[in-house]
Amino acid sequence: MASAPSVTSLADEVNCPICQGTLREPVTIDCGHNFCRGCLTRYCEIPGPELEESLSCPLCKEPFRPGSFRPNWQLASVVENIERLQLASTRGLEVEDACPEHGEKVYFFCEEDEAQLCVVCREAGQHRAHTVRFLEDAAGPYREQIQRCLVCLRKEREEIQEIQSKENRRIQTQVATKRQQVISQFAHLSQFLDRQQSVLLAQLERLDGDILKQQEEFDTLTTREICRFSTLIEELEEKNKRPAQGLLTDIRSTLIRCETRKCRKPEAISPELGQRIRDFPQQAIPLQQEIKTFLEKLCFELDYEPACVSLDPQTSHPKLLLSEDHQRARFSYKWQSSPDTPQRFDRATCVLAQRGFTGGRHTWVVKVDLAHGGSCTVGVVRDDVRRKGELRLRPEEGIWAVRLAWGFVSAQGSFPTRLALEEQPRKVRVSLDYEVGWVTFVNAITQEHIYTFTASFTREIFPLFGLWGRGSSFSLSCQEGAASVL
């Protein structure tokens, strides 16, 4: 909002250097300075026509030709606007409150033209047939519209801020989780390498001791043989130096002893020890397998996105007791007072996760407690899975799951398949590759593969959990879903 001093300072910037007044019909000469047309014309007439070639700028003394005047229309417009501001200022009006055309205070608003009018504007012919209202009366409905827009915009801004906050937390959690995965995997590998190193060094130590023992026996035996052969050689050399009579004395006995000698060639390494040396590289096979498994696990953990799964109470069967944080569930024969909605299971004691997946790779871990018997079903389902009546756990019904019962695990395919596992899983990691169509189940503690379903997903897929039997329960954890348990 322009004040009177600022308007005055602007007016000083558009004064004519010759008359010191506001520029009138401003013109520009060759050097770029501006003057009133009348002032510059009179200045050019002072020397006389015969001195036209020697004219110079009144400010910088640069020569110019009188016929080179150029009207400065932009500057003329600026001068006009400044004068209008001065007029409004002298009448005590703010610049925004003054009519730009007449300099009068603005009182009215034309609805059709959306123009603010002074008294003179209102009487003009172009606004007489229009709806003209006082400014405050016209502003009221617009203020209400602005308030409604502000409410909507603020709500949308809060939603965007909440999304931003959640996404930032999710991204930070993912980075922190993957960092922890790398640290945990390498710590596990480091512990294994330390143990493997100790085992291999201990085996080498025993092998080295056995080799040293056989080497000592070999040295003793070869030394004895060398001494025996040295004695025979010395005897023959001494016999060979004698005269014929001495050489022939007991010659036959001496030759028989040399010719009938038995050379016992000792073995430096026994066959059994040699086989042990040759078989030693086989001791490194577990190391190779562990490194391969480590790389596969690390790539898997970094490739799959950890899913923070929460149970949806709107889908939970009335016999399932859910924790307040929706991370745990327990079976109970006592029915809960839950409203019978289309989303809720009424026959199958199951519950779905609150969020589903329409793409990507996701993994989560389920801790199963069947200490008192019963069974637990873990898997994924299509969003249109049947909620009412009997639920058949098989891929044809849009369900890909495994059932863990007391003493056995079965894959719920078209025909249930009992699986032969090394041990009963207590923590199951479920991994979903939506694009490839894989649902993989792994023992999250031992990393033993349990089962993999192959499917073609076209709809939203939700994690599924089911319980049956008194005391049976399961629990979820964002951290456990994010990192495999070593």
MARSE-534766 format. One line per 5 residues: number of its first residue (from 1); their letters; for each residue x negated, y, z of C-alpha. Coordinates in nm, 2 decimals. Layout:
MARSE-534766
NUM	A	X:Y:Z; ...
//
This chain:
MARSE-534766
1	MASAP	0.00:0.00:0.00; -0.17:0.32:-0.12; -0.21:0.61:0.13; -0.24:0.98:0.06; -0.62:0.99:0.11
6	SVTSL	-0.67:0.70:-0.12; -0.45:0.86:-0.39; -0.65:1.18:-0.35; -0.98:1.00:-0.40; -0.84:0.83:-0.71
11	ADEVN	-0.74:1.18:-0.85; -1.09:1.30:-0.80; -1.22:1.03:-1.02; -1.02:1.15:-1.32; -1.11:1.52:-1.32
16	CPICQ	-1.25:1.70:-1.63; -1.61:1.80:-1.58; -1.54:2.13:-1.76; -1.23:2.27:-1.60; -1.25:2.05:-1.28
21	GTLRE	-0.88:1.98:-1.31; -0.70:1.66:-1.39; -0.78:1.53:-1.74; -0.52:1.63:-2.00; -0.52:1.44:-2.33
26	PVTID	-0.86:1.28:-2.24; -1.11:1.23:-2.52; -1.44:1.04:-2.53; -1.75:1.17:-2.71; -2.06:0.97:-2.84
31	CGHNF	-2.23:0.94:-2.50; -1.92:0.80:-2.33; -1.82:1.09:-2.11; -1.45:1.20:-2.10; -1.31:1.56:-2.11
36	CRGCL	-0.98:1.73:-2.17; -0.92:1.77:-2.54; -0.85:2.15:-2.50; -1.16:2.21:-2.28; -1.39:2.03:-2.52
41	TRYCE	-1.24:2.21:-2.82; -1.31:2.55:-2.66; -1.66:2.43:-2.56; -1.74:2.35:-2.92; -1.62:2.69:-3.04
46	IPGPE	-1.85:2.89:-2.81; -2.17:2.86:-3.02; -2.00:2.92:-3.35; -1.95:2.70:-3.65; -2.30:2.75:-3.77
51	LEESL	-2.44:2.57:-3.46; -2.22:2.26:-3.49; -2.52:2.04:-3.54; -2.68:2.14:-3.21; -2.39:2.06:-2.97
56	SCPLC	-2.48:1.86:-2.66; -2.27:1.69:-2.39; -2.19:1.93:-2.10; -2.29:1.66:-1.85; -2.59:1.46:-1.99
61	KEPFR	-2.69:1.70:-2.27; -2.69:1.42:-2.53; -2.61:1.55:-2.88; -2.27:1.48:-3.03; -2.07:1.58:-3.33
66	PGSFR	-1.74:1.78:-3.28; -1.56:1.55:-3.52; -1.64:1.24:-3.32; -1.37:1.29:-3.05; -1.19:0.96:-2.97
71	PNWQL	-0.86:0.97:-2.77; -0.88:0.76:-2.45; -0.53:0.62:-2.42; -0.61:0.39:-2.13; -0.75:0.67:-1.92
76	ASVVE	-0.45:0.89:-2.01; -0.23:0.61:-1.87; -0.43:0.59:-1.55; -0.40:0.97:-1.50; -0.03:0.95:-1.55
81	NIERL	0.00:0.67:-1.28; -0.21:0.87:-1.04; 0.00:1.18:-1.08; 0.31:0.97:-1.01; 0.15:0.84:-0.69
86	QLAST	0.06:1.19:-0.59; 0.42:1.30:-0.64; 0.55:1.01:-0.42; 0.29:1.09:-0.16; 0.39:1.46:-0.14
91	RGLEV	0.75:1.36:-0.08; 0.65:1.14:0.22; 0.72:0.81:0.04; 0.52:0.49:0.04; 0.41:0.39:-0.31
96	EDACP	0.62:0.07:-0.30; 0.92:0.27:-0.19; 0.90:0.52:-0.48; 1.06:0.47:-0.82; 0.77:0.44:-1.07
101	EHGEK	0.97:0.63:-1.33; 1.12:0.92:-1.13; 0.92:0.92:-0.81; 1.24:0.91:-0.60; 1.30:0.68:-0.31
106	VYFFC	1.44:0.34:-0.41; 1.78:0.25:-0.25; 1.95:0.00:-0.48; 1.90:-0.33:-0.65; 2.05:-0.43:-0.99
111	EEDEA	2.16:-0.80:-0.98; 2.16:-0.85:-1.35; 1.82:-0.69:-1.43; 1.67:-0.78:-1.09; 1.54:-0.42:-1.08
116	QLCVV	1.50:-0.18:-0.79; 1.67:0.16:-0.86; 1.66:0.51:-0.73; 1.96:0.74:-0.74; 1.86:0.87:-1.09
121	CREAG	1.81:0.51:-1.22; 2.16:0.41:-1.09; 2.32:0.69:-1.28; 2.15:0.58:-1.60; 2.37:0.43:-1.86
126	QHRAH	2.20:0.09:-1.87; 2.29:0.01:-1.51; 2.65:0.16:-1.48; 2.82:-0.17:-1.58; 2.59:-0.39:-1.37
131	TVRFL	2.64:-0.51:-1.01; 2.43:-0.27:-0.80; 2.39:-0.32:-0.42; 2.20:-0.16:-0.14; 1.85:-0.32:-0.10
136	EDAAG	1.93:-0.48:0.24; 2.26:-0.61:0.13; 2.10:-0.76:-0.19; 1.81:-0.90:0.01; 2.03:-1.10:0.26
141	PYREQ	2.12:-1.40:0.03; 1.76:-1.41:-0.10; 1.63:-1.43:0.25; 1.86:-1.72:0.32; 1.73:-1.90:0.01
146	IQRCL	1.37:-1.82:0.11; 1.44:-1.97:0.45; 1.58:-2.29:0.30; 1.28:-2.31:0.07; 1.04:-2.25:0.36
151	VCLRK	1.21:-2.54:0.56; 1.17:-2.78:0.26; 0.82:-2.67:0.18; 0.70:-2.69:0.54; 0.85:-3.04:0.57
156	EREEI	0.68:-3.15:0.25; 0.36:-2.99:0.36; 0.38:-3.18:0.69; 0.44:-3.50:0.50; 0.14:-3.44:0.28
161	QEIQS	-0.07:-3.35:0.58; 0.04:-3.67:0.75; -0.04:-3.88:0.44; -0.38:-3.70:0.43; -0.44:-3.78:0.79
166	KENRR	-0.34:-4.14:0.76; -0.54:-4.19:0.44; -0.85:-4.03:0.60; -0.81:-4.25:0.91; -0.76:-4.56:0.68
171	IQTQV	-1.07:-4.48:0.47; -1.28:-4.41:0.78; -1.16:-4.73:0.93; -1.24:-4.92:0.62; -1.59:-4.78:0.60
176	ATKRQ	-1.64:-4.85:0.97; -1.50:-5.20:0.93; -1.72:-5.29:0.64; -2.02:-5.15:0.82; -1.93:-5.38:1.11
181	QVISQ	-1.88:-5.67:0.87; -2.23:-5.62:0.72; -2.39:-5.59:1.06; -2.20:-5.90:1.19; -2.28:-6.11:0.88
186	FAHLS	-2.65:-6.02:0.89; -2.66:-6.08:1.27; -2.51:-6.42:1.21; -2.76:-6.49:0.94; -3.05:-6.36:1.15
191	QFLDR	-2.96:-6.59:1.43; -2.93:-6.89:1.20; -3.27:-6.80:1.04; -3.43:-6.78:1.38; -3.29:-7.12:1.48
196	QQSVL	-3.39:-7.27:1.14; -3.73:-7.13:1.17; -3.78:-7.28:1.51; -3.65:-7.62:1.39; -3.88:-7.62:1.08
201	LAQLE	-4.18:-7.50:1.28; -4.12:-7.78:1.54; -4.09:-8.04:1.26; -4.41:-7.91:1.11; -4.58:-7.92:1.45
206	RLDGD	-4.49:-8.28:1.49; -4.59:-8.36:1.13; -4.92:-8.18:1.18; -4.99:-8.38:1.50; -4.92:-8.71:1.32
211	ILKQQ	-5.14:-8.61:1.03; -5.42:-8.51:1.27; -5.39:-8.84:1.45; -5.41:-9.04:1.13; -5.70:-8.82:1.01
216	EEFDT	-5.89:-8.91:1.33; -5.82:-9.28:1.27; -5.92:-9.24:0.91; -6.25:-9.07:1.00; -6.33:-9.34:1.26
221	LTTRE	-6.27:-9.62:1.01; -6.46:-9.45:0.72; -6.75:-9.37:0.95; -6.77:-9.74:1.06; -6.76:-9.85:0.69
226	ICRFS	-7.03:-9.60:0.59; -7.25:-9.73:0.87; -7.21:-10.09:0.76; -7.29:-10.00:0.40; -7.58:-9.79:0.51
231	TLIEE	-7.73:-10.08:0.70; -7.70:-10.31:0.39; -7.85:-10.05:0.16; -8.15:-10.00:0.40; -8.20:-10.38:0.43
236	LEEKN	-8.21:-10.42:0.05; -8.43:-10.11:0.00; -8.67:-10.25:0.26; -8.66:-10.60:0.10; -8.73:-10.45:-0.24
241	KRPAQ	-9.05:-10.28:-0.12; -9.20:-10.61:0.00; -9.45:-10.83:-0.20; -9.30:-11.13:-0.38; -9.35:-11.36:-0.09
246	GLLTD	-9.17:-11.13:0.15; -8.90:-11.05:-0.10; -8.82:-11.41:-0.16; -8.80:-11.49:0.21; -8.42:-11.55:0.28
251	IRSTL	-8.34:-11.37:-0.04; -8.05:-11.59:-0.12; -7.89:-11.53:0.22; -7.94:-11.16:0.19; -7.79:-11.14:-0.16
256	IRCET	-7.49:-11.36:-0.05; -7.42:-11.12:0.23; -7.43:-10.82:0.00; -7.24:-10.98:-0.28; -6.97:-11.13:-0.06
261	RKCRK	-6.91:-10.80:0.14; -6.56:-10.69:0.19; -6.51:-10.32:0.14; -6.22:-10.20:0.35; -6.10:-9.88:0.18
266	PEAIS	-5.90:-9.69:0.45; -5.59:-9.49:0.37; -5.61:-9.12:0.48; -5.23:-9.10:0.50; -5.00:-9.39:0.56
271	PELGQ	-4.71:-9.44:0.32; -4.46:-9.36:0.59; -4.63:-9.03:0.67; -4.67:-8.95:0.31; -4.30:-8.99:0.26
276	RIRDF	-4.23:-8.76:0.55; -4.45:-8.50:0.39; -4.27:-8.54:0.06; -3.93:-8.52:0.23; -4.01:-8.21:0.43
281	PQQAI	-3.88:-7.96:0.16; -3.54:-8.13:0.20; -3.53:-7.98:0.55; -3.48:-7.64:0.38; -3.16:-7.74:0.20
286	PLQQE	-2.93:-7.63:0.50; -3.11:-7.30:0.48; -3.03:-7.27:0.11; -2.67:-7.36:0.17; -2.64:-7.12:0.46
291	IKTFL	-2.78:-6.83:0.25; -2.54:-6.91:-0.04; -2.25:-6.92:0.21; -2.37:-6.59:0.36; -2.37:-6.42:0.02
296	EKLCF	-2.03:-6.56:-0.07; -1.88:-6.45:0.27; -2.04:-6.11:0.25; -1.92:-6.05:-0.11; -1.57:-6.17:0.00
301	ELDYE	-1.56:-5.94:0.30; -1.67:-5.64:0.11; -1.44:-5.71:-0.19; -1.12:-5.77:0.00; -0.94:-5.48:0.17
306	PACVS	-0.86:-5.54:0.54; -0.48:-5.52:0.59; -0.36:-5.38:0.92; -0.04:-5.59:0.95; 0.25:-5.51:1.17
311	LDPQT	0.56:-5.72:1.23; 0.90:-5.58:1.10; 1.16:-5.62:1.38; 1.44:-5.56:1.12; 1.36:-5.90:0.97
316	SHPKL	1.28:-6.10:1.29; 1.49:-6.40:1.38; 1.67:-6.35:1.71; 1.47:-6.64:1.87; 1.14:-6.45:1.82
321	LLSED	1.02:-6.22:2.09; 0.81:-5.94:1.94; 0.57:-5.73:2.14; 0.61:-5.35:2.16; 0.32:-5.29:1.93
326	HQRAR	0.46:-5.54:1.68; 0.13:-5.73:1.68; 0.24:-6.05:1.87; 0.54:-6.29:1.86; 0.66:-6.57:2.08
331	FSYKW	0.92:-6.84:2.03; 1.21:-6.85:2.27; 1.52:-7.07:2.28; 1.72:-6.78:2.41; 1.87:-6.56:2.14
336	QSSPD	1.80:-6.19:2.14; 2.08:-5.94:2.10; 1.98:-5.84:1.74; 2.22:-5.69:1.49; 2.29:-5.93:1.20
341	TPQRF	2.16:-5.73:0.90; 2.10:-5.84:0.54; 1.72:-5.81:0.61; 1.72:-6.04:0.91; 1.65:-6.42:0.90
346	DRATC	1.94:-6.61:1.06; 1.83:-6.97:1.02; 1.46:-6.98:0.97; 1.27:-6.85:1.28; 1.05:-6.62:1.07
351	VLAQR	0.95:-6.25:1.06; 0.79:-6.04:0.78; 0.53:-5.77:0.79; 0.65:-5.41:0.76; 0.43:-5.34:0.46
356	GFTGG	0.41:-5.54:0.14; 0.16:-5.54:-0.15; 0.20:-5.47:-0.52; -0.16:-5.51:-0.62; -0.52:-5.54:-0.50
361	RHTWV	-0.71:-5.78:-0.27; -0.60:-5.79:0.10; -0.70:-6.01:0.40; -0.57:-6.05:0.76; -0.62:-6.29:1.04
366	VKVDL	-0.36:-6.47:1.25; -0.45:-6.62:1.59; -0.23:-6.92:1.66; -0.14:-7.06:2.00; 0.03:-7.40:2.00
371	AHGGS	-0.09:-7.51:2.35; 0.25:-7.63:2.44; 0.33:-7.79:2.11; 0.55:-7.65:1.83; 0.44:-7.52:1.50
376	CTVGV	0.34:-7.20:1.32; 0.39:-7.10:0.96; 0.16:-6.85:0.79; 0.17:-6.72:0.43; 0.33:-6.47:0.20
381	VRDDV	0.67:-6.43:0.03; 0.83:-6.23:-0.24; 1.04:-5.93:-0.13; 1.36:-6.10:-0.25; 1.31:-6.42:-0.04
386	RRKGE	1.63:-6.57:0.10; 1.70:-6.44:0.45; 2.03:-6.62:0.52; 2.08:-6.99:0.55; 1.82:-7.27:0.51
391	LRLRP	1.48:-7.15:0.39; 1.28:-7.40:0.19; 0.91:-7.33:0.22; 0.78:-7.38:-0.13; 0.65:-7.17:-0.42
396	EEGIW	0.97:-7.22:-0.63; 1.15:-7.02:-0.36; 0.89:-6.74:-0.37; 0.70:-6.87:-0.06; 0.33:-6.97:-0.04
401	AVRLA	0.25:-7.09:0.31; 0.08:-7.34:0.53; 0.22:-7.49:0.85; 0.01:-7.56:1.16; 0.15:-7.81:1.40
406	WGFVS	0.01:-8.00:1.69; -0.26:-8.22:1.54; -0.21:-8.15:1.17; -0.19:-7.88:0.90; 0.01:-7.90:0.58
411	AQGSF	0.03:-7.69:0.27; 0.40:-7.61:0.18; 0.39:-7.68:-0.19; 0.66:-7.83:-0.40; 0.60:-8.13:-0.19
416	PTRLA	0.43:-8.07:0.16; 0.07:-8.19:0.15; -0.10:-8.29:0.47; -0.46:-8.15:0.48; -0.77:-8.33:0.61
421	LEEQP	-0.97:-8.07:0.80; -1.27:-8.10:1.02; -1.09:-7.92:1.31; -0.75:-7.77:1.39; -0.77:-7.40:1.30
426	RKVRV	-0.70:-7.15:1.59; -0.75:-6.85:1.37; -0.64:-6.84:1.01; -0.75:-6.58:0.76; -0.50:-6.52:0.48
431	SLDYE	-0.64:-6.36:0.17; -0.42:-6.23:-0.12; -0.55:-6.15:-0.46; -0.25:-6.00:-0.63; -0.38:-5.97:-0.99
436	VGWVT	-0.55:-6.31:-1.00; -0.26:-6.47:-0.82; -0.45:-6.64:-0.53; -0.33:-6.70:-0.18; -0.62:-6.84:0.02
441	FVNAI	-0.62:-6.98:0.38; -0.95:-7.02:0.56; -1.04:-7.11:0.92; -1.16:-6.77:1.04; -1.39:-6.92:1.30
446	TQEHI	-1.57:-7.20:1.11; -1.51:-7.05:0.76; -1.37:-7.39:0.65; -1.15:-7.36:0.34; -0.79:-7.48:0.42
451	YTFTA	-0.59:-7.43:0.10; -0.54:-7.20:-0.20; -0.22:-7.14:-0.39; -0.22:-7.02:-0.75; 0.07:-6.81:-0.86
456	SFTRE	0.18:-6.52:-1.09; 0.30:-6.22:-0.89; 0.54:-5.97:-1.04; 0.72:-5.84:-0.73; 0.62:-5.70:-0.40
461	IFPLF	0.46:-5.96:-0.17; 0.50:-5.96:0.21; 0.30:-6.15:0.48; 0.52:-6.42:0.64; 0.51:-6.57:0.99
466	GLWGR	0.72:-6.84:1.15; 0.73:-7.02:1.48; 0.91:-7.32:1.63; 0.88:-7.48:1.97; 0.87:-7.36:2.32
471	GSSFS	0.56:-7.15:2.41; 0.43:-7.13:2.05; 0.30:-6.79:1.96; 0.07:-6.60:1.73; -0.10:-6.26:1.74
476	LSCQE	-0.24:-6.02:1.48; -0.52:-5.77:1.51; -0.62:-5.49:1.27; -0.98:-5.55:1.37; -0.95:-5.92:1.32
481	GAASV	-0.77:-5.87:0.99; -1.06:-5.64:0.89; -1.35:-5.87:0.97; -1.39:-6.24:0.98; -1.46:-6.39:1.32
486	L	-1.80:-6.55:1.32
//
